[in-house]
Amino acid sequence: MKIVNMILFFAFTIAVNFGFSAGIKSDTNSDYKVEKINQSSLEKIIKNRDGKVLFLNVWATWCAPCKEEFPDLVKLADKYKKSKVDFIGLSVDFPDEVDSKIIPFLKKNKANFKIYVNDFDDVEDLINFINKKWNGAIPATFIFDKTGKQQKYILGMRDFDEFNKELSEVLNYKSK
C-alpha cells in the first residue's frame, strides 16, 4: 500500500510541476482591455454600423443594479454572438480605476463584449450626446438600429428576457 501511495504522490508532484512548467497561464495577465472613449469615438461606433444593431449599456462598478444585471448582459451577448448585433459597455467609473475595479469586475463576470470607460470632458456631454431625455441614472441601455438611429432607451435594471424582447423588436424593425 505504501508503494501505491508513493507512486500516486510522485505522479501528482510530476503532474503539478509539469503543468506549471508547460506554460499554464497565471491569472495575473488580463485578457480584458478597456479603452477610454470620448464623443468622437462613440459617434463613430454609433454611425458606422456596417449593417449591425448596436446594444450599448452604460454602467459602473459602484452601481448595485448594474452589477446585478451584468450576468444577463453576458448571457445576451453570448446568445447574439453570431448575429448582426454589436454589444458594448460604457463604464462611467473613473478611467484610473480600470485596473483596480473594472477589469477585476469583468473577469469575475466573464464579460464577453467590448467595454469602454468614459472619457468625455464632462458627464453632461455624455448624457446629452447619447440621449437628451436621459437623466444620467444608471444602468441605462440604448439600442441603435443598423443605420445608427436610436430605437430604444431603457432606464434601470432589466433581466435577460426583457433585454431580449427589446433587442428582438429592433432586429425585426422594418424601416418605413
N, C-alpha and C positions, 0 to 999 in steps of 0.2 A: 504494500500500500504506500510505503514511504517513497518508493521509486516512482510510482504513478504520480504522486503529489509533486515530487521534484521535477518530473518531466513536464507536468502542467505548469508549474511555476516558471520553468525556463522558457517554455513555449509562450507563455503570457509576456514574460520580460522581453523576449525577442520581438514579439508582435508589437508591443508598445514602442520599443526602440525603433523598429523598422518603420512604424507609422510616422514617428516624428522625423526620422531622417529621410523618409521618402517624400518630404515636401508637403505634408498636410498643412494647409494654411491656418495660421492663427487668426483669431477674430480681431486682432488689432488693426489690420488693414481693411479699410472700409471699401465696399463696392459702391457705396452711395455717394453721389456727388450732388451738391446743392449749389446752384448758381444764383447770383444776385440778378434780379430782373427789375428794369425800370420801364417807364411808359413806352419808350420806343421799341424795346424788345418785346413787350407784351402785345403791343399793337401789331407787330409783325406776325406773332404767333396767331393772333385772332384773325387777321386779314388773309394770311397765306394758308388757307385751309386745305388746299390740294384735294378737294372733294371729301374731306373728312369733317365730322362733327367734333366740336371741342367741348369737353367736360372740364370745367375749371372750379376747383374747390379752394376757398380761402379759409385758412385755419391757423392755429398756433398751439404750441406745446403746453401753454398755460391754460388753455381753454378746455374745460372738462367735457362739454358736449362734442367738441371737435375730436377729442381723443376717443370718445365713446363711439362716434360714427365711423372713425377711420378704418376699422376692420371691414366694415361693409363696403367702403370705397375700394379697398384692396380686392375684395371678392368681386365687385362690379367690374373693375378694370381687368380682372382675370377673365371674366365672362366675355368681355368685348375685345380681348386682346387681338383677335384675328379679324376684327371688323373695321368699319370705317369710323372709328372713334378714337380720338386722342384724349388721354387723361393727363391733366397737370394739377399739381397742388401748389398753392402760393402761401407760404408761411409768412405770417406777419410778426414772427419773432424778430429780435434784433439780428442783423447779419453776423455780428460777432458771437452769436450763440449757435452757429451751425454745428461746430464740433462738439460742444458741450451739451446741447439739448436736442437739436433737430435730428442729427444723424443717429444718435442712440435711440430716439423715438422711432425713426424709420426702420432701423434694424429690428427693434423689438416687434414691430408690426409687420415686418416683411413687406415693406412698401414695394409695389411693382409698377410704379409710374413716376414720371419726372416731377421733381419737386424744385421749386424756386423759393428764394427768400426775398421779401420786399426790399427794393432799393429805390423806391420813389422818393423824391426830395421831401415830400410832405404826404402824410397819410390821407389827407383830404384830396390830394391829387389822385391817389389810387382809387378812392371811393368814387369820385366824380368821373374818373375815366371809365371804370367798369360799369357803373350804373348810377345815375344821379338820384334814383329813388332809394338806393341802398343807404342805410344809416350807419354803416360801418360795423354793425354787430356780426359776430362770427359764431358758428360756422355759417358760411354763405356759399352757395353754389350757383354757377352761371353756365348755361348750356347754349352754345353758339351753333348755328346750322353750318352746312358745308360752304356757305358763302361768307361766313363771318358775322352774320346777323344774330344778335342775342335773341333767343327764343324763350328761355326760361330763367327766372330769377327766383331762387329758393333760399329763403332765410330761415335759419335754425336747423337743428339736428334732424336728420332723416335716417331711415333704415334702407337696407338693400332693395326691398320691394318698392318703396316709394321712389327711390332714385331710378330704379329700372323702369318703372312706369313713365316717369318724366322723360327719360332718355329715349325710350321706345317711341313716345309721341313725336319727339324731334326727328328721330330717324325715319319715321313714317310720314313726316310732314311733306306735303307736296306744295311747291310754290304756286301761287295763283297767277 
